[in-house]
Amino acid sequence: MTFYFYDRRLWRHIAWSGLIAFIVCIPMFLYWLTYPDLAFQRFSGVAISSIDRFFANIGEWLRMWTIEGDWFEHHNIPLRPVLDTPLVILVVVGFIGLFIHTWRTGQWLWIIGLLGVSAVGILTTHANSLIRNIGSVIPVSLIIGYGAWMMTHMGKRWRIGWIIPTFLLAWAGINSLNAVTAWLDVPALYTRMERHIGQGVAYLRHNTPLDAWLYFSPFSSSHPVLRFHREALRPRLVNGLDATVCQVIPDVPEAWYFGITQWDAHFEERLRLWGDVQRVYTEPVNPHRYAIYVLQPNVTMLGAIQSIIFGEKLELRLLSTIPQTISKRATLDITFAMRRIGDISDPLEIYTLFVHAYDFPLPTENVIVRAQLDAPLCHSTPPYDWREDEWVIESFSLVFPPELAVGTYQLAMGIYIQPSFARLPISTTRDSYLLSSITLEE
C-alpha cells in the first residue's frame, strides 16, 4: 500500500489525467460562465432539495440493482433491476476477486470510487432511473469482466474454466432479450420507438420502383428518423410533410404516401382532393395505426390560375375564392398552391406569408394595416426542401379584430424572410400583391 501511494510514476499519470480532464472540461466551464441560467436549468429541475429525500433515494438506488428498477416505461424496462441472477453471480465473484488481487495496491478502491461517483442518480428526483445512472456502466462492466476472468482462471487447470462464465453470460443475454422484446410490445412505446416508420420503410423499400416519390406524414422534412431512413430508400426521392399543415403534391404520374392514421384520421380524404388514391397497405392490426397510399396526382387545374412570382424564388397561385362579403366575426380562409422556382440556399431562413387588410379605396400614403396575418410557409416542409416539380398546398386564416368597423377593405399579400424581414419583390416597384376587396358585415 505504501509503495502504491508513493510511486512517482503513479502521481505523474494522475497529473497527466487531471490535465487532460481539465482541458476537456474547458468548453463546459466557459458555457457555464457565459450562460449560467441555462447551464443550471436542467439541474434545478431534477435535483432533490431535502435530506429525507436523499436517504430515501439511497434505498431506491440500492433496490435498483437487484430488486426493482424504475417503473417509467418510456425510458426503462418497467421495474426490471439492473442485475439479474447470472449477473449478480458475476458481480459478487468480481468484487471478491478484485479485493483479493488488488487489496495491497488499493486498485479496487478506484473501481468502488468510480461506481460511487457515477451514482449521481441519488441526487435526482428519479434515483432508480437507468438514464441518470448511465455512468455506472463502465465500473459495473469492469466488475462483471473481472468476475468472468476469475471463474476462467480458477478452472484453468481442468481446461473448463470458460464454461461457467459463458453459461452465465448467455443466460443473462437470453433474459435481456426476452425483457426487451416484451418491453417493445408496450403500446405506449410504439410511436416513441418509431416502429411505424420502420415498418413502412421496409414495405416501401421492397415494393416501390427505384425512381419512386415517397412522402411520410406527419414527419417534417428534417426529422432525424426520416433523414436516417433516406439512405435505406436511395435513390428514391424522400420527403416529409404534416398533412394537417400542408399537402405536398408532385407533378409526376405516381407518388407514394405513408400516413399515420392514428395521428391524422382524415389523411386519405384530403389526399383524394388531388387525384386518384389507392390504399395499397394497411398495418395488420385492429385498429390500424398507419397505411400506405398511391396517388396519381392531377394538378392540371393549376395551369389555369394566375401565377404570382416572388423574388424569382417562389411561385404562388390563389386556389380559394375570396367572398365579396363576410361577417366581421368570421375567419377568412385563403388557400394557396406554392412551389419553388429559384435557389434557396439558407435552410435557416423562414419564408413567411403576410395578408393585410387596408382601407378601401387604398390610400396613396399613410396606409394603415387594419387586420393582419403572418404565418411561415408550411413549417413542416419549408421552402428550402421544396422542388420545382412539387406543389405545396396550404390554407391560411385571417382573423379580423373585433373592434374593426364594418365596411369594405382592400386585401393584399406578400412574402418576407425572417430574420431579416426583407420582402420578396414582385417587380422592381412592388413587394406585395393586391387581392380582391372584401366587405365586413355585422
Kinemage of the C-alpha trace (Angstrom):
@kinemage 1
@onewidth
@group {chain A} dominant
@subgroup {mainchain}
@vectorlist {calphas} color= white
{ca met a 1} P 0.000 0.000 0.000
{ca thr a 2} L 2.853 2.365 0.891
{ca phe a 3} L 4.541 1.706 -2.447
{ca tyr a 4} L 1.270 2.374 -4.241
{ca phe a 5} L 0.748 5.821 -2.750
{ca tyr a 6} L 4.353 6.985 -3.084
{ca asp a 7} L 5.167 5.720 -6.563
{ca arg a 8} L 6.245 8.804 -8.546
{ca arg a 9} L 5.162 7.279 -11.835
{ca leu a 10} L 1.651 6.864 -10.463
{ca trp a 11} L 1.386 10.524 -9.493
{ca arg a 12} L 2.784 11.537 -12.867
{ca his a 13} L -0.020 9.578 -14.530
{ca ile a 14} L -2.569 11.155 -12.200
{ca ala a 15} L -1.264 14.622 -13.054
{ca trp a 16} L -1.499 13.980 -16.788
{ca ser a 17} L -5.017 12.561 -16.389
{ca gly a 18} L -6.090 15.618 -14.412
{ca leu a 19} L -4.643 17.974 -17.018
{ca ile a 20} L -6.429 16.174 -19.866
{ca ala a 21} L -9.701 16.177 -17.910
{ca phe a 22} L -9.313 19.908 -17.273
{ca ile a 23} L -8.724 20.648 -20.976
{ca val a 24} L -11.740 18.556 -21.983
{ca cys a 25} L -13.927 20.413 -19.466
{ca ile a 26} L -12.856 23.923 -20.533
{ca pro a 27} L -15.717 24.344 -23.096
{ca met a 28} L -18.274 23.366 -20.451
{ca phe a 29} L -16.755 25.764 -17.921
{ca leu a 30} L -16.907 28.582 -20.476
{ca tyr a 31} L -20.535 27.725 -21.238
{ca trp a 32} L -21.366 27.833 -17.532
{ca leu a 33} L -19.733 31.238 -17.208
{ca thr a 34} L -21.472 32.617 -20.302
{ca tyr a 35} L -24.950 31.134 -19.769
{ca pro a 36} L -25.250 30.332 -16.048
{ca asp a 37} L -29.060 30.222 -16.104
{ca leu a 38} L -29.201 27.753 -18.992
{ca ala a 39} L -26.335 25.653 -17.649
{ca phe a 40} L -28.104 25.010 -14.363
{ca gln a 41} L -31.669 24.941 -15.685
{ca arg a 42} L -31.790 21.154 -16.010
{ca phe a 43} L -30.046 20.707 -12.676
{ca ser a 44} L -32.611 22.831 -10.855
{ca gly a 45} L -35.422 20.839 -12.449
{ca val a 46} L -34.282 17.357 -11.372
{ca ala a 47} L -32.185 17.891 -8.234
{ca ile a 48} L -33.555 16.979 -4.802
{ca ser a 49} L -33.571 19.554 -2.014
{ca ser a 50} L -34.127 17.662 1.248
{ca ile a 51} L -32.038 15.293 3.337
{ca asp a 52} L -35.042 12.991 3.829
{ca arg a 53} L -35.366 12.552 0.073
{ca phe a 54} L -31.634 11.866 -0.137
{ca phe a 55} L -31.846 8.929 2.279
{ca ala a 56} L -34.995 7.641 0.554
{ca asn a 57} L -33.124 7.802 -2.762
{ca ile a 58} L -30.310 5.675 -1.362
{ca gly a 59} L -32.841 2.915 -0.718
{ca glu a 60} L -34.287 3.257 -4.236
{ca trp a 61} L -30.802 3.224 -5.732
{ca leu a 62} L -29.816 0.054 -3.870
{ca arg a 63} L -33.060 -1.731 -4.824
{ca met a 64} L -32.463 -0.739 -8.456
{ca trp a 65} L -29.552 -3.157 -8.709
{ca thr a 66} L -31.174 -6.459 -7.770
{ca ile a 67} L -34.812 -5.944 -6.678
{ca glu a 68} L -36.812 -3.288 -8.546
{ca gly a 69} L -35.963 -0.711 -11.205
{ca asp a 70} L -37.778 2.377 -12.428
{ca trp a 71} L -41.415 1.923 -13.481
{ca phe a 72} L -41.352 4.645 -16.187
{ca glu a 73} L -41.739 2.600 -19.367
{ca his a 74} L -40.639 5.310 -21.809
{ca his a 75} L -37.027 5.190 -20.611
{ca asn a 76} L -36.699 1.837 -18.848
{ca ile a 77} L -37.810 -1.763 -18.976
{ca pro a 78} L -40.519 -1.308 -16.310
{ca leu a 79} L -39.454 -2.399 -12.810
{ca arg a 80} L -36.592 -4.552 -14.118
{ca pro a 81} L -33.464 -4.374 -11.931
{ca val a 82} L -30.054 -3.748 -13.453
{ca leu a 83} L -28.651 -7.141 -12.463
{ca asp a 84} L -30.448 -10.448 -12.875
{ca thr a 85} L -29.328 -13.710 -11.239
{ca pro a 86} L -26.403 -14.589 -13.578
{ca leu a 87} L -25.040 -11.043 -13.485
{ca val a 88} L -25.309 -10.938 -9.683
{ca ile a 89} L -23.128 -14.058 -9.540
{ca leu a 90} L -20.531 -12.468 -11.824
{ca val a 91} L -20.553 -9.209 -9.832
{ca val a 92} L -20.114 -10.993 -6.485
{ca val a 93} L -17.218 -13.072 -7.824
{ca gly a 94} L -15.757 -9.941 -9.427
{ca phe a 95} L -15.838 -7.999 -6.139
{ca ile a 96} L -14.187 -10.861 -4.285
{ca gly a 97} L -11.526 -11.258 -6.960
{ca leu a 98} L -10.778 -7.535 -7.083
{ca phe a 99} L -10.316 -7.368 -3.328
{ca ile a 100} L -8.124 -10.482 -3.171
{ca his a 101} L -5.830 -9.492 -6.026
{ca thr a 102} L -5.596 -5.737 -5.500
{ca trp a 103} L -6.004 -5.126 -1.764
{ca arg a 104} L -2.291 -4.424 -1.380
{ca thr a 105} L -2.163 -1.868 -4.178
{ca gly a 106} L -5.576 -0.372 -3.440
{ca gln a 107} L -6.676 -0.521 -7.075
{ca trp a 108} L -10.033 -1.935 -6.018
{ca leu a 109} L -10.720 1.427 -4.388
{ca trp a 110} L -10.624 3.049 -7.832
{ca ile a 111} L -13.397 0.758 -9.063
{ca ile a 112} L -15.534 1.338 -5.974
{ca gly a 113} L -14.871 5.073 -6.161
{ca leu a 114} L -15.797 5.182 -9.839
{ca leu a 115} L -19.031 3.359 -9.065
{ca gly a 116} L -19.797 5.797 -6.250
{ca val a 117} L -19.053 8.899 -8.321
{ca ser a 118} L -21.283 7.613 -11.120
{ca ala a 119} L -24.222 7.214 -8.721
{ca val a 120} L -25.419 10.765 -9.375
{ca gly a 121} L -28.972 9.467 -9.708
{ca ile a 122} L -29.193 9.519 -5.914
{ca leu a 123} L -29.173 13.318 -6.066
{ca thr a 124} L -32.115 13.486 -8.513
{ca thr a 125} L -35.869 13.026 -8.411
{ca his a 126} L -35.577 9.552 -10.017
{ca ala a 127} L -32.779 7.779 -8.193
{ca asn a 128} L -33.501 4.456 -9.900
{ca ser a 129} L -33.643 5.781 -13.462
{ca leu a 130} L -31.225 3.897 -15.698
{ca ile a 131} L -30.530 7.003 -17.782
{ca arg a 132} L -29.477 9.036 -14.754
{ca asn a 133} L -27.198 6.218 -13.609
{ca ile a 134} L -25.672 5.592 -17.029
{ca gly a 135} L -22.215 6.386 -15.646
{ca ser a 136} L -22.325 3.087 -13.743
{ca val a 137} L -21.969 1.110 -16.971
{ca ile a 138} L -18.153 1.262 -17.039
{ca pro a 139} L -17.409 0.230 -13.421
{ca val a 140} L -20.103 -2.482 -13.458
{ca ser a 141} L -18.755 -3.843 -16.746
{ca leu a 142} L -15.248 -3.964 -15.270
{ca ile a 143} L -16.507 -5.846 -12.217
{ca ile a 144} L -18.506 -8.320 -14.341
{ca gly a 145} L -15.498 -8.840 -16.583
{ca tyr a 146} L -13.266 -9.458 -13.587
{ca gly a 147} L -15.770 -11.988 -12.265
{ca ala a 148} L -15.719 -13.835 -15.590
{ca trp a 149} L -11.902 -13.760 -15.584
{ca met a 150} L -11.826 -15.162 -12.031
{ca met a 151} L -14.016 -18.115 -12.993
{ca thr a 152} L -11.941 -18.786 -16.093
{ca his a 153} L -8.715 -18.568 -14.088
{ca met a 154} L -9.938 -20.904 -11.320
{ca gly a 155} L -10.980 -23.575 -13.826
{ca lys a 156} L -7.896 -23.199 -15.979
{ca arg a 157} L -6.265 -26.287 -14.520
{ca trp a 158} L -9.098 -28.501 -15.783
{ca arg a 159} L -9.494 -26.502 -19.027
{ca ile a 160} L -13.169 -25.946 -18.334
{ca gly a 161} L -12.957 -22.505 -16.745
{ca trp a 162} L -14.612 -20.813 -19.707
{ca ile a 163} L -17.797 -22.893 -19.431
{ca ile a 164} L -19.314 -21.254 -16.331
{ca pro a 165} L -18.853 -17.569 -17.349
{ca thr a 166} L -20.011 -18.393 -20.875
{ca phe a 167} L -23.124 -20.056 -19.470
{ca leu a 168} L -23.827 -17.111 -17.142
{ca leu a 169} L -23.366 -14.503 -19.883
{ca ala a 170} L -25.588 -16.481 -22.268
{ca trp a 171} L -28.225 -16.800 -19.541
{ca ala a 172} L -28.090 -13.042 -18.914
{ca gly a 173} L -28.300 -12.362 -22.654
{ca ile a 174} L -31.425 -14.506 -23.039
{ca asn a 175} L -33.029 -12.767 -20.047
{ca ser a 176} L -32.280 -9.355 -21.547
{ca leu a 177} L -33.573 -10.376 -24.976
{ca asn a 178} L -36.876 -11.577 -23.524
{ca ala a 179} L -37.247 -8.450 -21.386
{ca val a 180} L -36.519 -6.060 -24.269
{ca thr a 181} L -38.861 -7.960 -26.611
{ca ala a 182} L -41.709 -7.698 -24.104
{ca trp a 183} L -40.873 -4.039 -23.473
{ca leu a 184} L -41.035 -3.122 -27.161
{ca asp a 185} L -44.577 -4.510 -27.324
{ca val a 186} L -45.799 -1.929 -24.803
{ca pro a 187} L -48.349 0.211 -26.748
{ca ala a 188} L -47.005 3.492 -25.353
{ca leu a 189} L -43.613 2.776 -26.932
{ca tyr a 190} L -44.902 2.165 -30.450
{ca thr a 191} L -44.573 5.738 -31.681
{ca arg a 192} L -41.679 6.659 -29.381
{ca met a 193} L -39.570 3.892 -30.904
{ca glu a 194} L -40.643 4.979 -34.423
{ca arg a 195} L -41.690 1.408 -35.201
{ca his a 196} L -44.399 2.626 -37.578
{ca ile a 197} L -41.977 4.390 -39.899
{ca gly a 198} L -39.525 1.490 -39.698
{ca gln a 199} L -42.193 -0.948 -40.862
{ca gly a 200} L -43.375 1.475 -43.544
{ca val a 201} L -39.847 1.963 -44.872
{ca ala a 202} L -39.354 -1.804 -45.076
{ca tyr a 203} L -42.547 -2.156 -47.143
{ca leu a 204} L -41.690 0.745 -49.464
{ca arg a 205} L -38.126 -0.455 -49.996
{ca his a 206} L -39.361 -3.805 -51.302
{ca asn a 207} L -42.491 -2.683 -53.171
{ca thr a 208} L -41.656 0.577 -54.939
{ca pro a 209} L -39.540 1.295 -58.034
{ca leu a 210} L -36.169 2.959 -57.592
{ca asp a 211} L -37.449 6.227 -59.092
{ca ala a 212} L -40.490 6.424 -56.788
{ca trp a 213} L -41.518 9.617 -54.979
{ca leu a 214} L -42.128 8.850 -51.297
{ca tyr a 215} L -43.758 11.089 -48.693
{ca phe a 216} L -44.081 10.483 -44.953
{ca ser a 217} L -46.706 12.146 -42.769
{ca pro a 218} L -46.654 13.567 -40.124
{ca phe a 219} L -42.870 13.939 -40.310
{ca ser a 220} L -41.045 17.161 -41.019
{ca ser a 221} L -38.584 17.062 -43.894
{ca ser a 222} L -35.729 17.455 -41.383
{ca his a 223} L -36.957 14.768 -38.967
{ca pro a 224} L -33.850 12.804 -37.860
{ca val a 225} L -35.532 9.406 -38.265
{ca leu a 226} L -36.643 10.299 -41.785
{ca arg a 227} L -33.156 11.543 -42.660
{ca phe a 228} L -31.707 8.277 -41.359
{ca his a 229} L -34.072 6.143 -43.458
{ca arg a 230} L -33.364 8.159 -46.623
{ca glu a 231} L -30.180 6.155 -47.011
{ca ala a 232} L -32.092 2.860 -46.976
{ca leu a 233} L -34.502 4.153 -49.640
{ca arg a 234} L -31.978 5.625 -52.080
{ca pro a 235} L -32.188 6.508 -54.949
{ca arg a 236} L -35.897 7.183 -54.358
{ca leu a 237} L -36.919 10.764 -53.620
{ca val a 238} L -37.967 11.009 -49.959
{ca asn a 239} L -39.647 13.945 -48.250
{ca gly a 240} L -41.748 14.609 -45.194
{ca leu a 241} L -44.920 16.565 -44.608
{ca asp a 242} L -47.535 17.144 -41.972
{ca ala a 243} L -50.791 16.865 -43.896
{ca thr a 244} L -52.629 18.730 -41.139
{ca val a 245} L -50.436 21.741 -42.016
{ca cys a 246} L -49.938 21.449 -45.779
{ca gln a 247} L -50.137 18.973 -48.639
{ca val a 248} L -47.180 18.223 -50.914
{ca ile a 249} L -48.311 17.080 -54.363
{ca pro a 250} L -45.679 16.282 -57.017
{ca asp a 251} L -46.303 16.848 -60.706
{ca val a 252} L -45.498 13.223 -61.586
{ca pro a 253} L -47.608 10.252 -62.725
{ca glu a 254} L -47.461 8.475 -59.359
{ca ala a 255} L -46.431 9.159 -55.757
{ca trp a 256} L -46.459 7.044 -52.589
{ca tyr a 257} L -47.617 8.334 -49.210
{ca phe a 258} L -47.065 6.873 -45.751
{ca gly a 259} L -49.591 8.268 -43.275
{ca ile a 260} L -50.099 7.609 -39.570
{ca thr a 261} L -53.863 7.285 -39.382
{ca gln a 262} L -53.630 7.214 -35.607
{ca trp a 263} L -52.457 10.834 -35.838
{ca asp a 264} L -54.418 12.039 -38.863
{ca ala a 265} L -57.646 10.120 -39.476
{ca his a 266} L -58.543 12.317 -42.493
{ca phe a 267} L -55.261 11.924 -44.364
{ca glu a 268} L -56.760 9.846 -47.192
{ca glu a 269} L -59.747 12.167 -47.519
{ca arg a 270} L -57.522 15.214 -48.054
{ca leu a 271} L -55.281 13.308 -50.446
{ca arg a 272} L -58.267 12.473 -52.684
{ca leu a 273} L -58.697 16.168 -53.458
{ca trp a 274} L -55.591 15.941 -55.661
{ca gly a 275} L -56.074 12.793 -57.696
{ca asp a 276} L -56.954 9.121 -57.654
{ca val a 277} L -55.914 7.416 -54.418
{ca gln a 278} L -55.451 3.717 -53.749
{ca arg a 279} L -54.665 2.297 -50.333
{ca val a 280} L -52.069 -0.395 -51.016
{ca tyr a 281} L -51.142 -1.423 -47.475
{ca thr a 282} L -52.693 -1.205 -44.029
{ca glu a 283} L -50.999 -2.197 -40.797
{ca pro a 284} L -52.324 -5.696 -39.970
{ca val a 285} L -53.706 -4.831 -36.522
{ca asn a 286} L -57.103 -3.604 -35.392
{ca pro a 287} L -57.364 -0.691 -35.227
{ca his a 288} L -54.560 0.025 -37.688
{ca arg a 289} L -52.163 2.860 -36.910
{ca tyr a 290} L -50.712 3.588 -40.331
{ca ala a 291} L -51.436 2.992 -44.000
{ca ile a 292} L -49.642 3.441 -47.334
{ca tyr a 293} L -51.303 5.044 -50.345
{ca val a 294} L -50.550 5.533 -54.028
{ca leu a 295} L -51.658 8.862 -55.508
{ca gln a 296} L -51.972 9.597 -59.211
{ca pro a 297} L -51.767 13.396 -58.976
{ca asn a 298} L -53.946 15.678 -61.060
{ca val a 299} L -52.620 19.241 -60.928
{ca thr a 300} L -53.689 20.348 -64.420
{ca met a 301} L -56.210 22.745 -62.881
{ca leu a 302} L -53.352 24.836 -61.501
{ca gly a 303} L -52.279 25.796 -65.017
{ca ala a 304} L -55.398 27.954 -65.467
{ca ile a 305} L -54.754 30.022 -62.320
{ca gln a 306} L -52.772 33.260 -62.429
{ca ser a 307} L -49.194 32.873 -61.253
{ca ile a 308} L -47.607 35.271 -58.741
{ca ile a 309} L -43.789 35.253 -58.720
{ca phe a 310} L -41.911 36.436 -55.626
{ca gly a 311} L -38.249 37.328 -55.956
{ca glu a 312} L -37.655 34.731 -58.681
{ca lys a 313} L -37.705 32.186 -55.850
{ca leu a 314} L -41.321 31.225 -55.185
{ca glu a 315} L -44.445 30.909 -57.282
{ca leu a 316} L -47.887 31.186 -55.657
{ca arg a 317} L -51.346 30.604 -57.098
{ca leu a 318} L -54.551 31.530 -55.287
{ca leu a 319} L -56.839 28.491 -55.093
{ca ser a 320} L -59.674 29.829 -52.966
{ca thr a 321} L -62.290 32.389 -53.951
{ca ile a 322} L -62.415 35.418 -51.691
{ca pro a 323} L -66.059 36.246 -50.904
{ca gln a 324} L -67.432 39.716 -51.563
{ca thr a 325} L -68.899 39.935 -48.051
{ca ile a 326} L -68.154 38.225 -44.753
{ca ser a 327} L -69.211 38.556 -41.140
{ca lys a 328} L -66.659 40.512 -39.130
{ca arg a 329} L -66.749 37.692 -36.579
{ca ala a 330} L -65.908 35.040 -39.171
{ca thr a 331} L -62.457 33.829 -40.210
{ca leu a 332} L -61.348 34.300 -43.797
{ca asp a 333} L -59.596 31.162 -45.088
{ca ile a 334} L -57.243 31.643 -48.036
{ca thr a 335} L -55.606 28.677 -49.801
{ca phe a 336} L -52.506 28.882 -51.984
{ca ala a 337} L -50.646 26.430 -54.187
{ca met a 338} L -46.927 27.167 -53.905
{ca arg a 339} L -43.713 25.897 -55.395
{ca arg a 340} L -40.061 26.781 -55.510
{ca ile a 341} L -38.697 28.119 -58.800
{ca gly a 342} L -35.320 29.544 -57.757
{ca asp a 343} L -32.393 28.959 -55.457
{ca ile a 344} L -32.990 28.935 -51.692
{ca ser a 345} L -29.600 28.223 -50.185
{ca asp a 346} L -30.055 29.003 -46.488
{ca pro a 347} L -32.050 26.383 -44.530
{ca leu a 348} L -32.322 28.756 -41.556
{ca glu a 349} L -34.293 31.392 -43.458
{ca ile a 350} L -38.013 31.346 -42.663
{ca tyr a 351} L -40.233 32.369 -45.562
{ca thr a 352} L -43.362 33.970 -44.134
{ca leu a 353} L -46.639 34.883 -45.825
{ca phe a 354} L -48.458 38.046 -44.795
{ca val a 355} L -52.022 39.073 -45.620
{ca his a 356} L -53.073 42.637 -44.787
{ca ala a 357} L -56.429 44.401 -44.842
{ca tyr a 358} L -56.201 48.111 -45.728
{ca asp a 359} L -58.765 50.859 -46.089
{ca phe a 360} L -60.676 50.864 -49.373
{ca pro a 361} L -60.024 52.554 -51.677
{ca leu a 362} L -56.332 52.129 -50.954
{ca pro a 363} L -54.758 55.444 -49.852
{ca thr a 364} L -51.698 56.659 -51.711
{ca glu a 365} L -49.901 57.420 -48.431
{ca asn a 366} L -50.220 56.755 -44.686
{ca val a 367} L -51.532 53.251 -45.332
{ca ile a 368} L -52.804 51.649 -42.107
{ca val a 369} L -52.979 47.882 -41.582
{ca arg a 370} L -56.475 47.145 -40.227
{ca ala a 371} L -56.107 43.344 -39.995
{ca gln a 372} L -53.045 41.180 -40.365
{ca leu a 373} L -51.977 37.565 -40.841
{ca asp a 374} L -48.359 36.360 -40.630
{ca ala a 375} L -47.569 32.656 -40.981
{ca pro a 376} L -44.499 30.670 -42.100
{ca leu a 377} L -44.902 28.748 -45.331
{ca cys a 378} L -45.525 25.091 -44.443
{ca his a 379} L -43.328 24.858 -41.358
{ca ser a 380} L -43.238 21.040 -41.552
{ca thr a 381} L -41.788 21.156 -45.089
{ca pro a 382} L -40.243 24.630 -45.519
{ca pro a 383} L -39.345 26.164 -48.914
{ca tyr a 384} L -35.714 25.077 -48.562
{ca asp a 385} L -36.945 21.486 -49.111
{ca trp a 386} L -39.362 22.259 -51.963
{ca arg a 387} L -38.791 21.238 -55.572
{ca glu a 388} L -39.823 22.862 -58.831
{ca asp a 389} L -41.938 19.814 -59.696
{ca glu a 390} L -43.809 19.781 -56.367
{ca trp a 391} L -46.826 21.843 -55.361
{ca val a 392} L -47.309 22.691 -51.699
{ca ile a 393} L -50.941 23.367 -50.790
{ca glu a 394} L -51.633 25.329 -47.615
{ca ser a 395} L -54.537 27.276 -46.141
{ca phe a 396} L -54.141 30.414 -44.042
{ca ser a 397} L -56.699 32.074 -41.775
{ca leu a 398} L -57.163 35.829 -41.390
{ca val a 399} L -58.978 36.931 -38.235
{ca phe a 400} L -60.487 40.413 -38.175
{ca pro a 401} L -60.101 42.406 -34.942
{ca pro a 402} L -63.433 42.632 -33.067
{ca glu a 403} L -63.152 46.429 -32.879
{ca leu a 404} L -62.786 46.764 -36.672
{ca ala a 405} L -65.676 48.730 -38.139
{ca val a 406} L -67.944 47.256 -40.793
{ca gly a 407} L -67.141 48.375 -44.306
{ca thr a 408} L -65.025 47.493 -47.316
{ca tyr a 409} L -61.311 46.725 -47.071
{ca gln a 410} L -58.574 46.035 -49.583
{ca leu a 411} L -56.684 42.752 -49.138
{ca ala a 412} L -53.020 42.397 -50.068
{ca met a 413} L -50.448 39.667 -49.589
{ca gly a 414} L -46.724 39.160 -49.853
{ca ile a 415} L -43.761 37.163 -48.555
{ca tyr a 416} L -40.882 38.207 -46.334
{ca ile a 417} L -37.858 36.359 -44.980
{ca gln a 418} L -37.061 36.025 -41.314
{ca pro a 419} L -34.929 37.063 -39.506
{ca ser a 420} L -34.074 39.931 -41.896
{ca phe a 421} L -37.782 40.716 -42.618
{ca ala a 422} L -36.797 41.580 -46.186
{ca arg a 423} L -39.741 41.252 -48.561
{ca leu a 424} L -39.515 39.285 -51.785
{ca pro a 425} L -40.289 41.656 -54.665
{ca ile a 426} L -42.937 41.014 -57.287
{ca ser a 427} L -41.455 43.658 -59.569
{ca thr a 428} L -38.946 46.480 -59.319
{ca thr a 429} L -41.605 48.707 -57.741
{ca arg a 430} L -43.838 46.310 -55.787
{ca asp a 431} L -43.326 43.873 -52.917
{ca ser a 432} L -46.983 42.996 -52.282
{ca tyr a 433} L -49.833 41.677 -54.401
{ca leu a 434} L -53.323 43.164 -54.279
{ca leu a 435} L -56.070 40.617 -53.812
{ca ser a 436} L -59.740 41.493 -54.118
{ca ser a 437} L -61.581 43.761 -51.704
{ca ile a 438} L -63.934 42.380 -49.065
{ca thr a 439} L -66.854 43.899 -47.173
{ca leu a 440} L -67.298 43.219 -43.464
{ca glu a 441} L -70.838 42.931 -42.135
{ca glu a 442} L -72.280 42.525 -38.671
